[in-house]
Amino acid sequence: MLRVGFIGTGRISDLHALEYLQDERARIVAVCDIDGETAERRAAGWDVPSTHVFSHHHELLAMPDLDLVEILLPHHLHHPVTLDAFAAGKHVSVQKPMALTLAQADEMVAAASTAGKLLRVYENFLHYPPVTQAIELIEAGEIGDPLTIRIKSNAGFSPNAWHLPLASLAWRFDPEKCGGGPLVFDDGHHKFALAWHFMGLAQEVHAWIGRMELMPGRILDAPSIVSWKFPGNRFGSLEVVYSPQLEVETRHYAQDDRVEITGTRGVLWINGGHGRLPGVPPLVLRREDRTRTFDDLPTGWELSFVHATRHLIDAYESGDPPRLTGAEGRDVLRFLLAAQQSAREGRAVPV
Ligand SMILES: NC(=O)c1ccc[n+]([C@@H]2O[C@H](COP(=O)([O-])OP(=O)(O)OC[C@H]3O[C@@H](n4cnc5c(N)ncnc54)[C@H](O)[C@@H]3O)[C@@H](O)[C@H]2O)c1
């Protein structure tokens, strides 16, 4: 039985909790949030006794009967709280991006090694069923050798999007706490992780990051375009657009994600992620002269969390390294930071 404590019980923690609540191999035994009301509400929903609800992470980490912590905090807190968790002898699963700087990421990886504990960077997009299926098709040679990856991330609106508390948005517009903007840095982690997952680490990146003032002090990092070069004459790009009048189908964030991977023999399209544009199949394969659509794939975005958490529990049991390992999370962070640097300096930079 893996005994898990949640540090940070804000917006995303409900999806994070799903698999722990249904998998008999694990249990949420404690929660911590500086917002006491949120922590109490989550604890009640997850059957955590009120004696195990804390407002300071040190109190939760002092519990002897706790194996692993899920860290779901604003980004600037990932590094210090991870170090505290290793010092307390706990395994760590930390949300993406793992830290704000590579030096912090290095300290986290070193602390995991010193403590002899597992460090997992939680990147659920890699576990989204259409992505898993796409990987299988690529490994089976369906598109030949992948040459390019093109990712489009389109935020819009939806009457069914979930409620985002103001506090959940506020820190994302503060680069000191977020590390960059909400779309290219925070959400961009998912997109760079996909590029890394499908094609490996880029060598060089060139980014133009736009600025859209939503209200005084709230600058959205869009429209933006990031392009990069992989070793071996292969390329990728990410385009980020906010279209306030575009309706997106979702129960979560009102954002459509599209990925197109082109190889020597064919093309793969993954349509959707957080949300989708209605009427498009979740996965399409064009191989040579034939087109195949995968209409019946499960597409609920929450499934990416269910599978990501199940993968962690499997790894905990088997002793295999979980994706992303700390070192892999550092690679994706390297990519993210290089894109930010490129946009600041107006030039291509090595990753
Ligand atoms: N994987 C995904 O798709 C995905 C989606 C959304 C968010 N996230 C990540 O999850 C993390 C949390 O995001 P969120 O949207 O839930 O944010 P949020 O702001 O809704 O939740 C953060 C919570 O942390 C609490 N908190 C802040 N400082 C604290 C402290 N010192 N001690 C204890 N609690 C503290 C806040 O009160 C809040 O409840 C971030 O790292 C974010 O990038 C990932």
The ligand as an ORCA input file, in Angstrom:
! r2SCAN-3c Opt
* xyz 0 1
  N      -0.661     18.346    -15.394
  C      -1.514     19.281    -15.735
  O      -2.144     19.200    -16.761
  C      -1.687     20.445    -14.829
  C      -2.818     21.259    -14.919
  C      -2.945     22.303    -14.006
  C      -1.952     22.546    -13.080
  N      -0.861     21.748    -13.056
  C       0.232     22.002    -12.097
  O      -0.228     21.706    -10.778
  C       0.292     22.650     -9.854
  C      -0.874     23.316     -9.137
  O      -1.710     23.936    -10.092
  P      -3.230     24.320     -9.747
  O      -3.844     24.715    -11.035
  O      -3.859     23.283     -8.927
  O      -2.958     25.637     -8.885
  P      -3.861     26.234     -7.716
  O      -3.397     27.614     -7.503
  O      -5.301     25.992     -7.998
  O      -3.466     25.308     -6.481
  C      -2.288     25.509     -5.736
  C      -2.634     25.278     -4.272
  O      -1.449     25.405     -3.503
  C      -1.790     26.052     -2.289
  N      -0.575     26.632     -1.714
  C       0.095     27.730     -2.111
  N       1.198     27.904     -1.352
  C       1.222     26.873     -0.456
  C       2.101     26.496      0.574
  N       3.207     27.195      0.864
  N       1.809     25.387      1.289
  C       0.698     24.651      1.040
  N      -0.180     24.978      0.059
  C       0.081     26.077     -0.682
  C      -2.834     27.070     -2.675
  O      -3.612     27.495     -1.565
  C      -3.636     26.288     -3.728
  O      -4.745     25.619     -3.146
  C       1.180     23.575    -10.668
  O       2.481     23.090    -10.617
  C       0.650     23.458    -12.088
  O       1.608     23.669    -13.095
  C      -0.718     20.725    -13.907
*
